[in-house]
Amino acid sequence: MRYALIDGVKSEALPKGRGVCRVCNGEVLAKCGKFKVWHWSHKSLISCDRWWKSETDWH
Ligand SMILES: [Zn+2]
């Protein structure tokens, strides 16, 4: 997903960033590759995609 909360602030992924999913409150880690679009990924394998109808990025 593109946005997560860092200290309660909606933020885009940043290198080595840690945030909180707005939907499930699960911990998410920033994935910042050289070629891939930077995004947030759940630390655990929780999937809350069904709550993200407008979100196209994989969790
Ligand atoms: Zn989530």
N, CA, C, O and the ligand as a Tripos MOL2 file, in Angstrom:
@<TRIPOS>MOLECULE
protein
  237   235    60     0     0
PROTEIN
NO_CHARGES

@<TRIPOS>ATOM
      1 N           0.8440   -1.1860    0.0000 N.3       1 MET1
      2 CA          0.0000    0.0000    0.0000 C.3       1 MET1
      3 C           0.8830    1.2410    0.0000 C.2       1 MET1
      4 O           2.0690    1.1810    0.3240 O.2       1 MET1
      5 N           0.3080    2.3120   -0.3520 N.am      2 ARG2
      6 CA          1.1200    3.5090   -0.5230 C.3       2 ARG2
      7 C           1.3080    4.3060    0.7610 C.2       2 ARG2
      8 O           2.3680    4.8890    0.9880 O.2       2 ARG2
      9 N           0.2960    4.3280    1.5840 N.am      3 TYR3
     10 CA          0.4020    5.1240    2.7970 C.3       3 TYR3
     11 C           0.2500    4.3030    4.0710 C.2       3 TYR3
     12 O          -0.5210    3.3450    4.1250 O.2       3 TYR3
     13 N           0.9820    4.6900    5.0650 N.am      4 ALA4
     14 CA          0.8500    4.0930    6.3920 C.3       4 ALA4
     15 C           1.0210    5.2340    7.3870 C.2       4 ALA4
     16 O           1.4020    6.3470    7.0250 O.2       4 ALA4
     17 N           0.7370    4.9350    8.6210 N.am      5 LEU5
     18 CA          0.8680    5.9640    9.6400 C.3       5 LEU5
     19 C           2.1960    5.8470   10.3740 C.2       5 LEU5
     20 O           2.5640    4.7700   10.8440 O.2       5 LEU5
     21 N           2.8990    6.9450   10.4650 N.am      6 ILE6
     22 CA          4.1150    6.9990   11.2710 C.3       6 ILE6
     23 C           3.8200    8.0310   12.3540 C.2       6 ILE6
     24 O           3.6250    9.2150   12.0760 O.2       6 ILE6
     25 N           3.7950    7.5570   13.5770 N.am      7 ASP7
     26 CA          3.4320    8.4450   14.6880 C.3       7 ASP7
     27 C           2.1260    9.1750   14.4030 C.2       7 ASP7
     28 O           1.9600   10.3550   14.7140 O.2       7 ASP7
     29 N           1.2030    8.4240   13.7960 N.am      8 GLY8
     30 CA         -0.1160    8.9960   13.5480 C.3       8 GLY8
     31 C          -0.2120    9.8840   12.3280 C.2       8 GLY8
     32 O          -1.2610   10.4740   12.0690 O.2       8 GLY8
     33 N           0.8690    9.9860   11.5760 N.am      9 VAL9
     34 CA          0.8720   10.8490   10.4000 C.3       9 VAL9
     35 C           0.9040   10.0010    9.1380 C.2       9 VAL9
     36 O           1.7440    9.1120    8.9990 O.2       9 VAL9
     37 N          -0.0120   10.2800    8.2210 N.am     10 LYS10
     38 CA         -0.0590    9.5550    6.9620 C.3      10 LYS10
     39 C           1.2220    9.8270    6.1880 C.2      10 LYS10
     40 O           1.5560   10.9760    5.8970 O.2      10 LYS10
     41 N           1.9300    8.7640    5.8600 N.am     11 SER11
     42 CA          3.2270    8.9460    5.2170 C.3      11 SER11
     43 C           3.4530    7.9420    4.1070 C.2      11 SER11
     44 O           2.9290    6.8290    4.1440 O.2      11 SER11
     45 N           4.2240    8.3380    3.1350 N.am     12 GLU12
     46 CA          4.6190    7.4100    2.0900 C.3      12 GLU12
     47 C           5.7990    6.6040    2.6010 C.2      12 GLU12
     48 O           6.4580    6.9820    3.5700 O.2      12 GLU12
     49 N           6.0520    5.5030    1.9410 N.am     13 ALA13
     50 CA          7.1610    4.6490    2.3670 C.3      13 ALA13
     51 C           8.4830    5.3910    2.2400 C.2      13 ALA13
     52 O           8.6900    6.1670    1.3070 O.2      13 ALA13
     53 N           9.3540    5.1440    3.1740 N.am     14 LEU14
     54 CA         10.6900    5.7290    3.1190 C.3      14 LEU14
     55 C          11.6610    4.6370    3.5470 C.2      14 LEU14
     56 O          11.2880    3.7360    4.2980 O.2      14 LEU14
     57 N          12.8940    4.7070    3.0780 N.am     15 PRO15
     58 CA         13.8570    3.6440    3.3930 C.3      15 PRO15
     59 C          13.9410    3.3210    4.8800 C.2      15 PRO15
     60 O          14.0900    4.2030    5.7260 O.2      15 PRO15
     61 N          13.8390    2.0120    5.1720 N.am     16 LYS16
     62 CA         13.9220    1.5180    6.5400 C.3      16 LYS16
     63 C          12.8160    2.0700    7.4420 C.2      16 LYS16
     64 O          12.9280    2.0720    8.6680 O.2      16 LYS16
     65 N          11.7650    2.5300    6.8080 N.am     17 GLY17
     66 CA         10.6680    3.0790    7.5950 C.3      17 GLY17
     67 C           9.7930    1.9960    8.2170 C.2      17 GLY17
     68 O           9.6830    0.8880    7.6940 O.2      17 GLY17
     69 N           9.1810    2.3370    9.3340 N.am     18 ARG18
     70 CA          8.2150    1.4630    9.9780 C.3      18 ARG18
     71 C           6.9690    2.2790   10.2170 C.2      18 ARG18
     72 O           7.0250    3.4420   10.6160 O.2      18 ARG18
     73 N           5.8510    1.6480    9.9660 N.am     19 GLY19
     74 CA          4.6090    2.3800   10.1590 C.3      19 GLY19
     75 C           3.5140    1.4640   10.6580 C.2      19 GLY19
     76 O           3.7500    0.3070   11.0070 O.2      19 GLY19
     77 N           2.3230    2.0030   10.6820 N.am     20 VAL20
     78 CA          1.1610    1.2460   11.1390 C.3      20 VAL20
     79 C           0.0950    1.3260   10.0600 C.2      20 VAL20
     80 O          -0.1990    2.3920    9.5190 O.2      20 VAL20
     81 N          -0.4770    0.1600    9.7660 N.am     21 CYS21
     82 CA         -1.5410    0.1050    8.7670 C.3      21 CYS21
     83 C          -2.7550    0.8590    9.2730 C.2      21 CYS21
     84 O          -3.1680    0.7000   10.4220 O.2      21 CYS21
     85 N          -3.3140    1.6720    8.4110 N.am     22 ARG22
     86 CA         -4.4780    2.4590    8.8140 C.3      22 ARG22
     87 C          -5.7040    1.5850    9.0200 C.2      22 ARG22
     88 O          -6.6270    1.9560    9.7460 O.2      22 ARG22
     89 N          -5.7090    0.4300    8.3840 N.am     23 VAL23
     90 CA         -6.8890   -0.4210    8.4190 C.3      23 VAL23
     91 C          -6.8730   -1.4250    9.5690 C.2      23 VAL23
     92 O          -7.8310   -1.5060   10.3380 O.2      23 VAL23
     93 N          -5.7970   -2.1840    9.6850 N.am     24 CYS24
     94 CA         -5.7770   -3.2510   10.6780 C.3      24 CYS24
     95 C          -4.8740   -2.9220   11.8720 C.2      24 CYS24
     96 O          -4.7630   -3.7220   12.8020 O.2      24 CYS24
     97 N          -4.2490   -1.7850   11.8530 N.am     25 ASN25
     98 CA         -3.3310   -1.3840   12.9260 C.3      25 ASN25
     99 C          -2.1320   -2.3050   13.0600 C.2      25 ASN25
    100 O          -1.4370   -2.2980   14.0760 O.2      25 ASN25
    101 N          -1.8980   -3.0970   12.0250 N.am     26 GLY26
    102 CA         -0.7490   -3.9890   12.0480 C.3      26 GLY26
    103 C           0.5150   -3.2330   11.6830 C.2      26 GLY26
    104 O           0.4720   -2.1830   11.0410 O.2      26 GLY26
    105 N           1.6280   -3.7820   12.1020 N.am     27 GLU27
    106 CA          2.8950   -3.1320   11.7940 C.3      27 GLU27
    107 C           3.2440   -3.3580   10.3260 C.2      27 GLU27
    108 O           3.0990   -4.4640    9.8070 O.2      27 GLU27
    109 N           3.6920   -2.3260    9.6820 N.am     28 VAL28
    110 CA          4.1030   -2.4360    8.2810 C.3      28 VAL28
    111 C           5.5200   -1.9070    8.1200 C.2      28 VAL28
    112 O           5.9570   -1.0020    8.8310 O.2      28 VAL28
    113 N           6.2160   -2.4980    7.1710 N.am     29 LEU29
    114 CA          7.6020   -2.1080    6.9110 C.3      29 LEU29
    115 C           7.6950   -1.5330    5.5050 C.2      29 LEU29
    116 O           7.0250   -2.0010    4.5840 O.2      29 LEU29
    117 N           8.5130   -0.5360    5.3550 N.am     30 ALA30
    118 CA          8.6880    0.0840    4.0450 C.3      30 ALA30
    119 C           9.5200   -0.8180    3.1460 C.2      30 ALA30
    120 O          10.5290   -1.3810    3.5710 O.2      30 ALA30
    121 N           9.0910   -0.9450    1.9130 N.am     31 LYS31
    122 CA          9.8440   -1.6920    0.9090 C.3      31 LYS31
    123 C          10.2920   -0.6920   -0.1380 C.2      31 LYS31
    124 O           9.4930   -0.1990   -0.9330 O.2      31 LYS31
    125 N          11.5760   -0.4060   -0.1250 N.am     32 CYS32
    126 CA         12.0860    0.6140   -1.0250 C.3      32 CYS32
    127 C          13.1650    0.0440   -1.9240 C.2      32 CYS32
    128 O          14.3550    0.1190   -1.6200 O.2      32 CYS32
    129 N          12.7390   -0.5130   -3.0070 N.am     33 GLY33
    130 CA         13.6970   -1.0840   -3.9440 C.3      33 GLY33
    131 C          14.1630   -0.0500   -4.9390 C.2      33 GLY33
    132 O          13.6310    1.0570   -5.0190 O.2      33 GLY33
    133 N          15.1510   -0.4340   -5.6800 N.am     34 LYS34
    134 CA         15.7090    0.4900   -6.6560 C.3      34 LYS34
    135 C          14.7930    0.6160   -7.8680 C.2      34 LYS34
    136 O          14.7150    1.6690   -8.4990 O.2      34 LYS34
    137 N          14.1000   -0.4820   -8.1800 N.am     35 PHE35
    138 CA         13.2730   -0.4720   -9.3740 C.3      35 PHE35
    139 C          11.7840   -0.4840   -9.0960 C.2      35 PHE35
    140 O          10.9790    0.0190   -9.8800 O.2      35 PHE35
    141 N          11.4340   -1.0780   -7.9500 N.am     36 LYS36
    142 CA         10.0150   -1.1280   -7.6330 C.3      36 LYS36
    143 C           9.5560    0.1760   -7.0020 C.2      36 LYS36
    144 O          10.3370    0.9230   -6.4140 O.2      36 LYS36
    145 N           8.2830    0.4160   -7.1450 N.am     37 VAL37
    146 CA          7.7000    1.5880   -6.4920 C.3      37 VAL37
    147 C           7.7620    1.3550   -4.9880 C.2      37 VAL37
    148 O           7.4680    0.2650   -4.4990 O.2      37 VAL37
    149 N           8.1420    2.3790   -4.2830 N.am     38 TRP38
    150 CA          8.2170    2.2590   -2.8380 C.3      38 TRP38
    151 C           6.8210    2.0770   -2.2690 C.2      38 TRP38
    152 O           5.8680    2.7430   -2.6740 O.2      38 TRP38
    153 N           6.7290    1.1620   -1.3220 N.am     39 HIS39
    154 CA          5.4160    0.8930   -0.7410 C.3      39 HIS39
    155 C           5.5720    0.2980    0.6550 C.2      39 HIS39
    156 O           6.6790   -0.0130    1.0960 O.2      39 HIS39
    157 N           4.4620    0.1500    1.3260 N.am     40 TRP40
    158 CA          4.4530   -0.4560    2.6420 C.3      40 TRP40
    159 C           3.9770   -1.8880    2.5370 C.2      40 TRP40
    160 O           3.0960   -2.2080    1.7380 O.2      40 TRP40
    161 N           4.5660   -2.7440    3.3480 N.am     41 SER41
    162 CA          4.1770   -4.1460    3.3460 C.3      41 SER41
    163 C           3.9720   -4.5950    4.7880 C.2      41 SER41
    164 O           4.7420   -4.2370    5.6780 O.2      41 SER41
    165 N           2.9130   -5.3920    5.0060 N.am     42 HIS42
    166 CA          2.6710   -5.8720    6.3650 C.3      42 HIS42
    167 C           3.8080   -6.7540    6.8470 C.2      42 HIS42
    168 O           4.3390   -7.5820    6.1070 O.2      42 HIS42
    169 N           4.1650   -6.5550    8.1030 N.am     43 LYS43
    170 CA          5.2400   -7.3500    8.6810 C.3      43 LYS43
    171 C           4.7780   -8.7920    8.8100 C.2      43 LYS43
    172 O           5.5190   -9.7190    8.4830 O.2      43 LYS43
    173 N           3.5670   -8.9760    9.2820 N.am     44 SER44
    174 CA          3.0110  -10.3150    9.3580 C.3      44 SER44
    175 C           2.1770  -10.5230    8.0990 C.2      44 SER44
    176 O           1.9760   -9.6010    7.3080 O.2      44 SER44
    177 N           1.7030  -11.7360    7.9330 N.am     45 LEU45
    178 CA          1.0030  -12.0340    6.6930 C.3      45 LEU45
    179 C          -0.4850  -11.7340    6.7550 C.2      45 LEU45
    180 O          -1.2910  -12.3830    6.0890 O.2      45 LEU45
    181 N          -0.8260  -10.7780    7.5360 N.am     46 ILE46
    182 CA         -2.2180  -10.3510    7.6020 C.3      46 ILE46
    183 C          -2.5860   -9.7260    6.2710 C.2      46 ILE46
    184 O          -1.8050   -8.9700    5.6930 O.2      46 ILE46
    185 N          -3.7530  -10.0370    5.7960 N.am     47 SER47
    186 CA         -4.2050   -9.3910    4.5740 C.3      47 SER47
    187 C          -5.4670   -8.6080    4.8760 C.2      47 SER47
    188 O          -6.4610   -9.1680    5.3370 O.2      47 SER47
    189 N          -5.4250   -7.3420    4.6210 N.am     48 CYS48
    190 CA         -6.6460   -6.5640    4.7700 C.3      48 CYS48
    191 C          -6.9950   -5.9310    3.4420 C.2      48 CYS48
    192 O          -7.5990   -4.8600    3.3840 O.2      48 CYS48
    193 N          -6.6060   -6.6110    2.3710 N.am     49 ASP49
    194 CA         -6.9060   -6.1140    1.0430 C.3      49 ASP49
    195 C          -8.3900   -5.8700    0.8240 C.2      49 ASP49
    196 O          -8.7880   -4.9530    0.1050 O.2      49 ASP49
    197 N          -9.1950   -6.7060    1.4560 N.am     50 ARG50
    198 CA        -10.6270   -6.5640    1.2140 C.3      50 ARG50
    199 C         -11.1640   -5.2360    1.7230 C.2      50 ARG50
    200 O         -12.2450   -4.7990    1.3270 O.2      50 ARG50
    201 N         -10.4120   -4.6070    2.5910 N.am     51 TRP51
    202 CA        -10.8380   -3.2910    3.0780 C.3      51 TRP51
    203 C         -10.3240   -2.1770    2.1750 C.2      51 TRP51
    204 O         -10.6430   -1.0050    2.3760 O.2      51 TRP51
    205 N          -9.5420   -2.5440    1.1980 N.am     52 TRP52
    206 CA         -8.9060   -1.5430    0.3440 C.3      52 TRP52
    207 C          -9.4330   -1.6140   -1.0790 C.2      52 TRP52
    208 O          -8.6880   -1.8860   -2.0200 O.2      52 TRP52
    209 N         -10.7010   -1.3700   -1.2190 N.am     53 LYS53
    210 CA        -11.2980   -1.4740   -2.5490 C.3      53 LYS53
    211 C         -10.6240   -0.5450   -3.5550 C.2      53 LYS53
    212 O         -10.5140   -0.8880   -4.7320 O.2      53 LYS53
    213 N         -10.1870    0.5830   -3.1240 N.am     54 SER54
    214 CA         -9.6030    1.5520   -4.0490 C.3      54 SER54
    215 C          -8.0900    1.4340   -4.1100 C.2      54 SER54
    216 O          -7.4300    2.1720   -4.8420 O.2      54 SER54
    217 N          -7.5480    0.5060   -3.3430 N.am     55 GLU55
    218 CA         -6.0950    0.3570   -3.2760 C.3      55 GLU55
    219 C          -5.6820   -0.7650   -4.2150 C.2      55 GLU55
    220 O          -6.1930   -1.8810   -4.1210 O.2      55 GLU55
    221 N          -4.7600   -0.4710   -5.1170 N.am     56 THR56
    222 CA         -4.3900   -1.4890   -6.0840 C.3      56 THR56
    223 C          -3.0670   -2.1780   -5.7450 C.2      56 THR56
    224 O          -2.7950   -3.2810   -6.2180 O.2      56 THR56
    225 N          -2.2560   -1.5230   -4.9290 N.am     57 ASP57
    226 CA         -0.9750   -2.1450   -4.5760 C.3      57 ASP57
    227 C          -1.1870   -3.3740   -3.7040 C.2      57 ASP57
    228 O          -2.1010   -3.4230   -2.8810 O.2      57 ASP57
    229 N          -0.3420   -4.3430   -3.8960 N.am     58 TRP58
    230 CA         -0.3810   -5.5130   -3.0280 C.3      58 TRP58
    231 C           0.1120   -5.1160   -1.6500 C.2      58 TRP58
    232 O           0.9490   -4.2290   -1.4860 O.2      58 TRP58
    233 N          -0.4240   -5.7880   -0.6980 N.am     59 HIS59
    234 CA          0.0650   -5.5450    0.6480 C.3      59 HIS59
    235 C           1.3370   -6.3350    0.8300 C.2      59 HIS59
    236 O           1.9440   -6.2910    1.9010 O.2      59 HIS59
    237 ZN         -3.4470   -3.8490    7.2620 Zn       60 ZN60
@<TRIPOS>BOND
     1     1     2 1
     2     2     3 1
     3     3     4 2
     4     3     5 am
     5     5     6 1
     6     6     7 1
     7     7     8 2
     8     7     9 am
     9     9    10 1
    10    10    11 1
    11    11    12 2
    12    11    13 am
    13    13    14 1
    14    14    15 1
    15    15    16 2
    16    15    17 am
    17    17    18 1
    18    18    19 1
    19    19    20 2
    20    19    21 am
    21    21    22 1
    22    22    23 1
    23    23    24 2
    24    23    25 am
    25    25    26 1
    26    26    27 1
    27    27    28 2
    28    27    29 am
    29    29    30 1
    30    30    31 1
    31    31    32 2
    32    31    33 am
    33    33    34 1
    34    34    35 1
    35    35    36 2
    36    35    37 am
    37    37    38 1
    38    38    39 1
    39    39    40 2
    40    39    41 am
    41    41    42 1
    42    42    43 1
    43    43    44 2
    44    43    45 am
    45    45    46 1
    46    46    47 1
    47    47    48 2
    48    47    49 am
    49    49    50 1
    50    50    51 1
    51    51    52 2
    52    51    53 am
    53    53    54 1
    54    54    55 1
    55    55    56 2
    56    55    57 am
    57    57    58 1
    58    58    59 1
    59    59    60 2
    60    59    61 am
    61    61    62 1
    62    62    63 1
    63    63    64 2
    64    63    65 am
    65    65    66 1
    66    66    67 1
    67    67    68 2
    68    67    69 am
    69    69    70 1
    70    70    71 1
    71    71    72 2
    72    71    73 am
    73    73    74 1
    74    74    75 1
    75    75    76 2
    76    75    77 am
    77    77    78 1
    78    78    79 1
    79    79    80 2
    80    79    81 am
    81    81    82 1
    82    82    83 1
    83    83    84 2
    84    83    85 am
    85    85    86 1
    86    86    87 1
    87    87    88 2
    88    87    89 am
    89    89    90 1
    90    90    91 1
    91    91    92 2
    92    91    93 am
    93    93    94 1
    94    94    95 1
    95    95    96 2
    96    95    97 am
    97    97    98 1
    98    98    99 1
    99    99   100 2
   100    99   101 am
   101   101   102 1
   102   102   103 1
   103   103   104 2
   104   103   105 am
   105   105   106 1
   106   106   107 1
   107   107   108 2
   108   107   109 am
   109   109   110 1
   110   110   111 1
   111   111   112 2
   112   111   113 am
   113   113   114 1
   114   114   115 1
   115   115   116 2
   116   115   117 am
   117   117   118 1
   118   118   119 1
   119   119   120 2
   120   119   121 am
   121   121   122 1
   122   122   123 1
   123   123   124 2
   124   123   125 am
   125   125   126 1
   126   126   127 1
   127   127   128 2
   128   127   129 am
   129   129   130 1
   130   130   131 1
   131   131   132 2
   132   131   133 am
   133   133   134 1
   134   134   135 1
   135   135   136 2
   136   135   137 am
   137   137   138 1
   138   138   139 1
   139   139   140 2
   140   139   141 am
   141   141   142 1
   142   142   143 1
   143   143   144 2
   144   143   145 am
   145   145   146 1
   146   146   147 1
   147   147   148 2
   148   147   149 am
   149   149   150 1
   150   150   151 1
   151   151   152 2
   152   151   153 am
   153   153   154 1
   154   154   155 1
   155   155   156 2
   156   155   157 am
   157   157   158 1
   158   158   159 1
   159   159   160 2
   160   159   161 am
   161   161   162 1
   162   162   163 1
   163   163   164 2
   164   163   165 am
   165   165   166 1
   166   166   167 1
   167   167   168 2
   168   167   169 am
   169   169   170 1
   170   170   171 1
   171   171   172 2
   172   171   173 am
   173   173   174 1
   174   174   175 1
   175   175   176 2
   176   175   177 am
   177   177   178 1
   178   178   179 1
   179   179   180 2
   180   179   181 am
   181   181   182 1
   182   182   183 1
   183   183   184 2
   184   183   185 am
   185   185   186 1
   186   186   187 1
   187   187   188 2
   188   187   189 am
   189   189   190 1
   190   190   191 1
   191   191   192 2
   192   191   193 am
   193   193   194 1
   194   194   195 1
   195   195   196 2
   196   195   197 am
   197   197   198 1
   198   198   199 1
   199   199   200 2
   200   199   201 am
   201   201   202 1
   202   202   203 1
   203   203   204 2
   204   203   205 am
   205   205   206 1
   206   206   207 1
   207   207   208 2
   208   207   209 am
   209   209   210 1
   210   210   211 1
   211   211   212 2
   212   211   213 am
   213   213   214 1
   214   214   215 1
   215   215   216 2
   216   215   217 am
   217   217   218 1
   218   218   219 1
   219   219   220 2
   220   219   221 am
   221   221   222 1
   222   222   223 1
   223   223   224 2
   224   223   225 am
   225   225   226 1
   226   226   227 1
   227   227   228 2
   228   227   229 am
   229   229   230 1
   230   230   231 1
   231   231   232 2
   232   231   233 am
   233   233   234 1
   234   234   235 1
   235   235   236 2
@<TRIPOS>SUBSTRUCTURE
     1 MET1         2 RESIDUE 1 A MET
     2 ARG2         6 RESIDUE 1 A ARG
     3 TYR3        10 RESIDUE 1 A TYR
     4 ALA4        14 RESIDUE 1 A ALA
     5 LEU5        18 RESIDUE 1 A LEU
     6 ILE6        22 RESIDUE 1 A ILE
     7 ASP7        26 RESIDUE 1 A ASP
     8 GLY8        30 RESIDUE 1 A GLY
     9 VAL9        34 RESIDUE 1 A VAL
    10 LYS10       38 RESIDUE 1 A LYS
    11 SER11       42 RESIDUE 1 A SER
    12 GLU12       46 RESIDUE 1 A GLU
    13 ALA13       50 RESIDUE 1 A ALA
    14 LEU14       54 RESIDUE 1 A LEU
    15 PRO15       58 RESIDUE 1 A PRO
    16 LYS16       62 RESIDUE 1 A LYS
    17 GLY17       66 RESIDUE 1 A GLY
    18 ARG18       70 RESIDUE 1 A ARG
    19 GLY19       74 RESIDUE 1 A GLY
    20 VAL20       78 RESIDUE 1 A VAL
    21 CYS21       82 RESIDUE 1 A CYS
    22 ARG22       86 RESIDUE 1 A ARG
    23 VAL23       90 RESIDUE 1 A VAL
    24 CYS24       94 RESIDUE 1 A CYS
    25 ASN25       98 RESIDUE 1 A ASN
    26 GLY26      102 RESIDUE 1 A GLY
    27 GLU27      106 RESIDUE 1 A GLU
    28 VAL28      110 RESIDUE 1 A VAL
    29 LEU29      114 RESIDUE 1 A LEU
    30 ALA30      118 RESIDUE 1 A ALA
    31 LYS31      122 RESIDUE 1 A LYS
    32 CYS32      126 RESIDUE 1 A CYS
    33 GLY33      130 RESIDUE 1 A GLY
    34 LYS34      134 RESIDUE 1 A LYS
    35 PHE35      138 RESIDUE 1 A PHE
    36 LYS36      142 RESIDUE 1 A LYS
    37 VAL37      146 RESIDUE 1 A VAL
    38 TRP38      150 RESIDUE 1 A TRP
    39 HIS39      154 RESIDUE 1 A HIS
    40 TRP40      158 RESIDUE 1 A TRP
    41 SER41      162 RESIDUE 1 A SER
    42 HIS42      166 RESIDUE 1 A HIS
    43 LYS43      170 RESIDUE 1 A LYS
    44 SER44      174 RESIDUE 1 A SER
    45 LEU45      178 RESIDUE 1 A LEU
    46 ILE46      182 RESIDUE 1 A ILE
    47 SER47      186 RESIDUE 1 A SER
    48 CYS48      190 RESIDUE 1 A CYS
    49 ASP49      194 RESIDUE 1 A ASP
    50 ARG50      198 RESIDUE 1 A ARG
    51 TRP51      202 RESIDUE 1 A TRP
    52 TRP52      206 RESIDUE 1 A TRP
    53 LYS53      210 RESIDUE 1 A LYS
    54 SER54      214 RESIDUE 1 A SER
    55 GLU55      218 RESIDUE 1 A GLU
    56 THR56      222 RESIDUE 1 A THR
    57 ASP57      226 RESIDUE 1 A ASP
    58 TRP58      230 RESIDUE 1 A TRP
    59 HIS59      234 RESIDUE 1 A HIS
    60 ZN60       237 GROUP 0 **** ****
